[in-house]
């Protein structure tokens, strides 16, 4: 290093180091062409002040870059996700609603700051449950607020949403901020309700038809026996141990089939093949 200074014609140097967030960031120095044993104390103080100001300025630049990166990431996440973001600041009594949240409930982006109070949007039948969940979360009883409820769309229709939020409270437990996301699941909810109605209708049909019906799971374990099959086989309606092999299928009594005058499959006259046991049905004899 001394050779370099000699080559540059530097006789003496006053150097100070500075750090940013506890990390060594660089050196700041003053050079003189003449050799000096001691530097003025005032110059030392001046260099420390300049170094401190430089470190503060560089730290601000680093923080600003970090904030810009976070804002860019947040902006990309908001537009790519299907969730609507909302932020309730109780200290300043302000509510932020993301563009996706507004679009989800049918509000125009130009209506920023004019969105109605959320209490007017939540369905009256769901309100008490939602408020209770928020109170429990703010009180620290739950790690996160989560609710499935209905919210009124701008058109007046009701939309099903899943809402999740995290609260910030002060030392006295008072709510300072509540930030959350909401996802519209109306289509999924309607599909689930339609599937339930169809399943319920199928159950009623299976209970009332004159045919014996036995169903099994993928492992061959019996999971459903309708009343007709129960009467014919003596199986319990549910919980029949498996697997469903020939050893677990009882032989159908010949007298039962004759007395009913029906085949296992329905209301046609008994067929000779219907008179054999269930074990034989599973593996019918071959012709000689």
VEXDREN-2710 file (C-alpha; in Angstrom, 1 decimal):
% VEXDREN-2710
k/r/px/py/pz
1/UNK/0.0/0.0/0.0
2/UNK/2.9/2.4/0.9
3/UNK/4.4/1.8/-2.6
4/UNK/1.1/2.8/-4.2
5/UNK/0.9/5.9/-2.1
6/UNK/4.5/6.8/-3.0
7/UNK/3.8/6.2/-6.7
8/UNK/0.8/8.6/-6.4
9/UNK/2.9/11.1/-4.6
10/UNK/1.0/10.8/-1.3
11/UNK/3.0/11.5/1.8
12/UNK/0.4/10.9/4.5
13/UNK/-3.2/9.8/4.7
14/UNK/-6.0/10.2/7.4
15/UNK/-8.5/7.3/7.1
16/UNK/-11.7/6.6/8.9
17/UNK/-14.0/3.6/8.5
18/UNK/-17.8/3.7/8.3
19/UNK/-20.4/1.0/8.6
20/UNK/-24.0/0.5/7.5
21/UNK/-26.4/-1.5/9.8
22/UNK/-23.4/-2.8/11.7
23/UNK/-21.5/-4.0/8.6
24/UNK/-18.2/-2.5/7.5
25/UNK/-19.0/-0.5/4.4
26/UNK/-15.9/1.4/3.4
27/UNK/-13.2/3.9/4.1
28/UNK/-13.1/7.7/3.9
29/UNK/-9.7/9.5/3.8
30/UNK/-7.8/12.7/3.3
31/UNK/-4.4/12.6/1.6
32/UNK/-1.5/15.0/1.8
33/UNK/1.6/15.1/-0.3
34/UNK/3.8/15.8/2.7
35/UNK/4.4/13.3/5.5
36/UNK/2.6/14.2/8.7
37/UNK/3.0/12.6/12.1
38/UNK/-0.1/14.1/13.5
39/UNK/-3.4/15.4/12.1
40/UNK/-5.4/18.2/13.6
41/UNK/-8.1/17.2/16.1
42/UNK/-10.6/19.3/14.3
43/UNK/-9.9/17.5/11.1
44/UNK/-10.5/14.2/12.9
45/UNK/-13.9/15.4/14.0
46/UNK/-14.7/16.7/10.6
47/UNK/-13.9/13.4/9.0
48/UNK/-16.0/11.6/11.6
49/UNK/-19.0/13.9/10.8
50/UNK/-18.6/13.4/7.0
51/UNK/-18.2/9.6/7.5
52/UNK/-21.4/9.5/9.6
53/UNK/-23.3/11.5/7.1
54/UNK/-22.1/9.4/4.3
55/UNK/-23.1/6.2/6.1
56/UNK/-26.5/7.6/6.9
57/UNK/-27.1/8.6/3.3
58/UNK/-26.0/5.2/1.9
59/UNK/-28.2/3.4/4.5
60/UNK/-31.2/5.5/3.3
61/UNK/-30.4/4.6/-0.3
62/UNK/-30.3/0.9/0.7
63/UNK/-33.5/1.1/2.6
64/UNK/-35.2/2.9/-0.3
65/UNK/-34.1/0.2/-2.7
66/UNK/-35.4/-2.4/-0.4
67/UNK/-38.7/-0.7/-0.1
68/UNK/-39.0/-0.4/-3.9
69/UNK/-38.3/-4.1/-4.2
70/UNK/-41.0/-4.9/-1.6
71/UNK/-43.5/-2.6/-3.3
72/UNK/-42.7/-4.2/-6.7
73/UNK/-43.1/-7.7/-5.3
74/UNK/-46.3/-6.7/-3.5
75/UNK/-47.7/-5.2/-6.7
76/UNK/-46.9/-8.3/-8.7
77/UNK/-48.3/-10.5/-6.1
78/UNK/-51.6/-8.5/-5.9
79/UNK/-52.1/-8.7/-9.6
80/UNK/-51.1/-12.3/-10.0
81/UNK/-53.1/-13.7/-7.0
82/UNK/-56.8/-14.2/-7.0
83/UNK/-57.2/-12.8/-3.5
84/UNK/-58.5/-9.4/-2.6
85/UNK/-56.4/-7.5/-0.1
86/UNK/-57.8/-5.2/2.6
87/UNK/-56.1/-3.1/5.3
88/UNK/-58.0/-1.5/8.2
89/UNK/-55.9/1.1/10.0
90/UNK/-57.7/1.9/13.3
91/UNK/-55.3/4.6/14.4
92/UNK/-56.0/6.8/11.3
93/UNK/-59.4/5.3/10.6
94/UNK/-58.4/4.4/7.1
95/UNK/-59.3/1.4/5.0
96/UNK/-57.3/0.2/2.0
97/UNK/-59.0/-2.0/-0.6
98/UNK/-56.9/-3.5/-3.4
99/UNK/-58.0/-3.4/-7.0
100/UNK/-58.6/-7.1/-7.0
101/UNK/-60.9/-6.8/-3.9
102/UNK/-62.9/-4.1/-5.6
103/UNK/-63.2/-6.1/-8.8
104/UNK/-64.2/-9.2/-6.9
105/UNK/-67.2/-7.4/-5.4
106/UNK/-68.0/-5.4/-8.5
107/UNK/-66.7/-2.0/-7.6
108/UNK/-64.9/0.3/-10.0
109/UNK/-61.2/1.1/-9.4
110/UNK/-62.1/4.8/-9.5
111/UNK/-64.2/4.4/-6.3
112/UNK/-61.0/4.3/-4.1
113/UNK/-62.0/5.7/-0.7
114/UNK/-65.7/5.4/-1.5
115/UNK/-66.3/1.7/-0.7
116/UNK/-69.1/1.1/1.7
117/UNK/-68.5/-0.1/5.3
118/UNK/-67.8/-3.8/5.4
119/UNK/-70.5/-4.2/8.0
120/UNK/-73.0/-3.3/5.3
121/UNK/-71.6/-5.9/3.0
122/UNK/-71.6/-9.0/5.2
123/UNK/-74.8/-11.0/5.2
124/UNK/-76.9/-10.4/8.4
125/UNK/-77.1/-14.1/9.1
126/UNK/-73.3/-14.3/9.1
127/UNK/-72.5/-11.0/10.9
128/UNK/-72.6/-12.2/14.5
129/UNK/-70.3/-15.2/13.7
130/UNK/-67.8/-13.0/11.8
131/UNK/-67.7/-10.4/14.6
132/UNK/-67.2/-13.1/17.2
133/UNK/-64.3/-14.6/15.2
134/UNK/-62.7/-11.1/14.9
135/UNK/-63.1/-10.5/18.7
136/UNK/-61.5/-13.9/19.5
137/UNK/-58.5/-13.2/17.2
138/UNK/-58.0/-9.7/18.6
139/UNK/-58.2/-11.1/22.1
140/UNK/-55.4/-13.6/21.2
141/UNK/-57.6/-16.7/21.4
142/UNK/-56.8/-17.6/17.7
143/UNK/-53.6/-17.2/15.8
144/UNK/-55.4/-15.9/12.8
145/UNK/-58.9/-14.7/11.9
146/UNK/-60.6/-17.0/9.4
147/UNK/-64.2/-17.0/8.3
148/UNK/-66.4/-18.4/5.5
149/UNK/-69.3/-16.0/4.9
150/UNK/-71.4/-14.2/2.4
151/UNK/-70.8/-10.6/1.1
152/UNK/-73.0/-8.5/-1.0
153/UNK/-71.8/-7.8/-4.6
154/UNK/-72.3/-4.4/-6.1
155/UNK/-75.1/-5.9/-8.2
156/UNK/-76.9/-7.0/-5.1
157/UNK/-76.2/-10.7/-5.3
158/UNK/-74.5/-12.6/-2.5
159/UNK/-71.0/-14.0/-3.0
160/UNK/-69.3/-16.6/-0.8
161/UNK/-65.8/-15.6/0.4
162/UNK/-63.1/-17.1/2.6
163/UNK/-61.6/-14.3/4.7
164/UNK/-58.3/-14.5/6.5
165/UNK/-56.7/-11.7/8.5
166/UNK/-53.9/-11.0/11.1
167/UNK/-54.3/-8.3/13.8
168/UNK/-51.8/-5.9/15.3
169/UNK/-52.6/-4.9/18.9
170/UNK/-50.9/-2.6/21.4
171/UNK/-49.7/-3.5/24.9
172/UNK/-53.3/-3.1/26.3
173/UNK/-54.8/-5.4/23.7
174/UNK/-56.4/-2.6/21.6
175/UNK/-56.6/-3.2/17.9
176/UNK/-54.2/-1.1/15.9
177/UNK/-54.4/-2.7/12.5
178/UNK/-56.1/-5.6/10.8
179/UNK/-54.8/-6.8/7.4
180/UNK/-56.4/-9.6/5.5
181/UNK/-57.3/-11.2/2.2
182/UNK/-60.5/-12.5/0.8
183/UNK/-61.1/-15.1/-1.9
184/UNK/-64.4/-15.5/-3.8
185/UNK/-65.4/-19.2/-3.7
186/UNK/-69.0/-18.8/-4.9
187/UNK/-68.7/-21.2/-7.8
188/UNK/-67.0/-23.8/-5.7
189/UNK/-69.7/-23.4/-3.0
190/UNK/-72.5/-23.7/-5.6
191/UNK/-70.8/-26.9/-7.0
192/UNK/-70.6/-28.4/-3.5
193/UNK/-74.2/-27.6/-2.8
194/UNK/-75.3/-29.1/-6.1
195/UNK/-73.2/-32.2/-5.4
196/UNK/-74.7/-32.6/-2.0
197/UNK/-78.2/-32.4/-3.4
198/UNK/-77.4/-34.9/-6.1
199/UNK/-75.9/-37.3/-3.5
200/UNK/-79.0/-36.8/-1.2
201/UNK/-81.3/-37.5/-4.2
202/UNK/-79.3/-40.6/-5.1
203/UNK/-79.5/-41.9/-1.5
204/UNK/-83.3/-41.4/-1.5
205/UNK/-83.5/-43.3/-4.8
206/UNK/-81.3/-46.2/-3.5
207/UNK/-83.4/-46.5/-0.4
208/UNK/-86.7/-46.6/-2.3
209/UNK/-85.9/-48.8/-5.4
210/UNK/-86.8/-52.5/-5.5
211/UNK/-83.3/-53.6/-6.5
212/UNK/-80.6/-54.7/-4.1
213/UNK/-77.6/-52.4/-4.2
214/UNK/-74.2/-53.1/-2.6
215/UNK/-71.3/-50.7/-3.1
216/UNK/-67.6/-51.1/-2.1
217/UNK/-64.6/-48.9/-1.9
218/UNK/-61.4/-49.2/-3.9
219/UNK/-60.2/-52.0/-1.6
220/UNK/-63.3/-54.0/-1.9
221/UNK/-64.7/-53.2/1.5
222/UNK/-68.5/-52.9/1.6
223/UNK/-69.5/-49.3/2.5
224/UNK/-73.2/-49.3/1.5
225/UNK/-76.1/-51.8/1.5
226/UNK/-79.6/-50.6/0.7
227/UNK/-82.6/-52.0/2.5
228/UNK/-83.5/-54.5/-0.3
229/UNK/-79.9/-55.9/-0.3
230/UNK/-79.9/-56.0/3.5
231/UNK/-83.1/-58.0/3.5
232/UNK/-81.8/-60.4/0.9
233/UNK/-78.3/-60.9/2.3
234/UNK/-78.7/-60.2/6.0
235/UNK/-75.8/-57.7/5.9
236/UNK/-75.8/-54.6/8.1
237/UNK/-76.6/-51.4/6.2
238/UNK/-73.1/-49.9/7.1
239/UNK/-69.9/-51.1/8.7
240/UNK/-69.8/-54.5/7.1
241/UNK/-66.3/-55.9/7.4
242/UNK/-64.5/-56.7/4.2
243/UNK/-62.9/-57.3/1.9
244/UNK/-65.8/-58.0/-0.3
245/UNK/-64.9/-61.4/-1.6
246/UNK/-67.0/-64.5/-2.1
247/UNK/-66.5/-65.6/1.5
248/UNK/-68.2/-62.4/2.7
249/UNK/-71.1/-62.6/0.3
250/UNK/-73.8/-64.9/1.9
251/UNK/-75.7/-67.3/-0.2
252/UNK/-79.1/-65.9/-1.2
253/UNK/-81.8/-68.2/0.3
254/UNK/-83.8/-69.9/-2.4
255/UNK/-87.1/-69.6/-0.4
256/UNK/-86.7/-65.8/-0.1
257/UNK/-86.5/-65.4/-3.9
258/UNK/-89.5/-67.7/-4.4
259/UNK/-91.5/-65.9/-1.8
260/UNK/-90.8/-62.5/-3.2
261/UNK/-91.5/-63.6/-6.8
262/UNK/-88.8/-61.3/-8.0
263/UNK/-85.3/-61.6/-9.3
264/UNK/-82.4/-60.0/-7.6
265/UNK/-82.3/-57.4/-10.4
266/UNK/-85.9/-56.2/-10.2
267/UNK/-89.5/-57.0/-10.9
268/UNK/-89.1/-59.7/-13.7
269/UNK/-90.1/-63.3/-13.0
270/UNK/-87.3/-65.4/-11.4
271/UNK/-84.7/-66.7/-13.7
272/UNK/-83.0/-70.0/-12.9
273/UNK/-79.7/-68.1/-12.7
274/UNK/-81.1/-65.8/-10.0
275/UNK/-81.7/-68.8/-7.7
276/UNK/-78.1/-69.5/-7.1
277/UNK/-76.1/-68.1/-4.2
278/UNK/-74.2/-64.9/-4.2
279/UNK/-70.9/-66.8/-4.2
280/UNK/-72.0/-68.6/-7.4
281/UNK/-73.0/-65.3/-9.0
282/UNK/-69.5/-64.0/-8.4
283/UNK/-68.0/-67.0/-10.3
284/UNK/-70.8/-68.7/-12.4
285/UNK/-70.2/-72.4/-13.4
286/UNK/-69.1/-73.1/-16.9
287/UNK/-71.0/-75.3/-19.3
288/UNK/-69.5/-78.8/-19.7
END
